[in-house]
Amino acid sequence: MGDAGLASRYLERSARTGFDACSQAIWDPDFDSVRDTPVFDETLRLLYELAKMEEVDAKGKLELVSGTALMKCYVHLPDDYDPAKKYTLLVGLHGYGDNADNFTMLWEGFTKHDFIFAVLEAPYPVPSAGPLTFSWTTGLPDDKGSWESSAIASTEYIANAVTRLKSEYSVGETYLLGFSQGCTMAFAAGVLNYNGFNGLICVAGSLEAEIVSDADLAKAKNLRIFIAHGDKDDAIPLAASEAARDKLLALGYDVNFLKFAGNHRMSVGPLQAAERWMMHEI
C-alpha cells in the first residue's frame, strides 16, 4: 500500500514468529513501492541478521563447500542440422526465480532457427510455493563472502558447460544471452572467460564490479556486446544498463545499445533484434 513503516513492521513480525521466507521480500514486486525507503531497507538488513543468528543457533555454523552435480541443459538444433557445418552457439542464462524449462521457450521467439540455442539452469534452488526455480548465486548481495564466491563458481560452471557443448556440436561463433540476474552472469562469465566467446547479449541486468574488475574488463575488449533494457523496468532500473554501456564504451568495447518500450521481461522485439545482431545482420 506504499506504507513503508507498516510493511516493515509486519514483515519483521512474520520473521520473529517463524516465517522463514522473508528474504524473498528483496525481489518480491509487492514491495516495490517501499523498497527504496530507509526504514524498509533497515528492516531487510535486520531480517538477514536474524536469519544468520537463528541458523547458527539451530543448525551450527554454515560452511559452503564445492561439489559436482549434473545440471539441466536444453539444446535446440536447426531443423537441418549438419554436423559437417559450423553453427553459431547461443547459450541462455535465465533470471532469478526462473528455470530452464521456462527460458528454453525463447526458441519460439527467434525469427530464424539457423543456430544452436542451449539453455542452462542455475544451481541454487529458490524457495517457492510453485514450480522449482533457481538462482545463480547463494546468499544475499550484502553477504559478500557467499554471494561473490557462488557467483564465481557459477561463471566456471557456465564456461565448463560451453566447453562441453562445443565438444559435442559443430560450433563456430559462441554467444551468451542473459536476462536479469542471468544478464549479470553473462557479463561475468563472458568477460572472465573471454577467449571462449565472441559476444554477449545482456538484457535488463547489471555489470557487477564485485565480480568483474576493471582489469578483467580491459582484457576482454574483443567481445561484441549487445545490451537491451526496458524503459519502464520496475525491477532493475534502466540506469544499470546505461552505466554498463558507458563503462564498456569508455574501455573501447563495441557496444550496441537498445532501449525498448516495456518493463522487466524478455520481449520478442529485443530478442529478435539481438538475433539479427548476433548473426551480423545489423
Summary of the structure (lengths in Angstrom):
residues: 282
radius of gyration: 19.7
end to end distance: 44.8
largest distance: 63.5
contacts: 859
relative contact order: 0.11
helix: 44%
strand: 18%
